[in-house]
Amino acid sequence: MYKPFSTIISAAFLMLSIGAYSQAMKSDHWSPNELLERAKHLKQQAAQGDGSASETLEKYPHHYTMLAFRSHDGGGELHQNFADLFYILDGRASVITGGEVLAPVSAGPGETRGSSVKGGERQELKAGDVVHIPAGTPHQMMVAAGDTITYFVVKIEEKH
């Protein structure tokens, strides 16, 4: 009789702590126009660098949001512990997913960068598209000459 009662009490405390935790979290809202306005400085940064720029918008316990701009191809990437969710705001590009990262080097714990991705599936992207890339999946953003792409990114923790 005490076992079910203690389980109910434990569950109640867990529910209360989750409720308190969720009340401490704030909500965020950005319209596509607000994000595009905010991304204007990323375009300037990209022009002064390697053709890409990004910024972290907010960090949360198990994910974070970013805004990114590209005017050139990216290299190969693989995030062992994070999935990528892209919402394309403006422009167009292609993303290659799967295959293998060529000339891989560690860019930090669970992060691999390389010259490109060999193999995989190529998908065309345009404004309004959403792409989910699971953790551990090689990927590369490809931008044709004269094109650009601006996209909202959610990096979601997915430990295996």
Solvent accessible surface area in square Angstrom, and as a share of the most:
residue,aa,sasa,rsa
1,M,203,0.91
2,Y,184,0.70
3,K,157,0.67
4,P,80,0.50
5,F,127,0.53
6,S,58,0.38
7,T,82,0.48
8,I,113,0.57
9,I,68,0.35
10,S,71,0.46
11,A,49,0.38
12,A,46,0.36
13,F,135,0.56
14,L,105,0.52
15,M,137,0.61
16,L,124,0.62
17,S,61,0.39
18,I,93,0.47
19,G,27,0.26
20,A,64,0.49
21,Y,112,0.42
22,S,63,0.40
23,Q,156,0.69
24,A,85,0.66
25,M,73,0.32
26,K,125,0.53
27,S,109,0.71
28,D,48,0.25
29,H,154,0.69
30,W,64,0.22
31,S,34,0.22
32,P,68,0.43
33,N,117,0.60
34,E,93,0.42
35,L,10,0.05
36,L,54,0.27
37,E,105,0.47
38,R,101,0.37
39,A,5,0.04
40,K,122,0.52
41,H,70,0.31
42,L,1,0.00
43,K,115,0.49
44,Q,120,0.54
45,Q,92,0.41
46,A,2,0.01
47,A,88,0.68
48,Q,156,0.69
49,G,57,0.55
50,D,112,0.58
51,G,2,0.02
52,S,32,0.21
53,A,15,0.12
54,S,57,0.37
55,E,40,0.18
56,T,61,0.35
57,L,16,0.08
58,E,50,0.22
59,K,150,0.63
60,Y,40,0.15
61,P,69,0.43
62,H,123,0.55
63,H,66,0.29
64,Y,53,0.20
65,T,8,0.05
66,M,36,0.16
67,L,0,0.00
68,A,8,0.06
69,F,11,0.05
70,R,36,0.13
71,S,29,0.19
72,H,105,0.47
73,D,71,0.37
74,G,9,0.09
75,G,31,0.30
76,G,0,0.00
77,E,37,0.17
78,L,33,0.17
79,H,5,0.02
80,Q,74,0.33
81,N,49,0.25
82,F,51,0.21
83,A,0,0.00
84,D,3,0.01
85,L,56,0.28
86,F,13,0.05
87,Y,75,0.29
88,I,0,0.00
89,L,15,0.07
90,D,70,0.36
91,G,26,0.25
92,R,148,0.54
93,A,8,0.06
94,S,6,0.04
95,V,1,0.00
96,I,20,0.10
97,T,22,0.13
98,G,21,0.20
99,G,46,0.44
100,E,97,0.44
101,V,16,0.09
102,L,64,0.32
103,A,72,0.56
104,P,83,0.52
105,V,96,0.55
106,S,95,0.61
107,A,58,0.45
108,G,27,0.26
109,P,137,0.86
110,G,31,0.30
111,E,37,0.17
112,T,34,0.20
113,R,90,0.33
114,G,15,0.15
115,S,74,0.48
116,S,32,0.21
117,V,12,0.07
118,K,121,0.51
119,G,50,0.48
120,G,47,0.45
121,E,108,0.48
122,R,135,0.49
123,Q,68,0.30
124,E,128,0.58
125,L,7,0.04
126,K,125,0.53
127,A,55,0.43
128,G,46,0.44
129,D,37,0.19
130,V,96,0.55
131,V,13,0.07
132,H,94,0.42
133,I,2,0.01
134,P,65,0.41
135,A,9,0.07
136,G,27,0.26
137,T,29,0.17
138,P,16,0.10
139,H,7,0.03
140,Q,11,0.05
141,M,11,0.05
142,M,39,0.17
143,V,11,0.06
144,A,62,0.48
145,A,109,0.85
146,G,84,0.81
147,D,33,0.17
148,T,46,0.27
149,I,0,0.00
150,T,9,0.05
151,Y,14,0.05
152,F,31,0.13
153,V,7,0.04
154,V,24,0.14
155,K,17,0.07
156,I,57,0.29
157,E,49,0.22
158,E,63,0.28
159,K,144,0.61
160,H,158,0.70
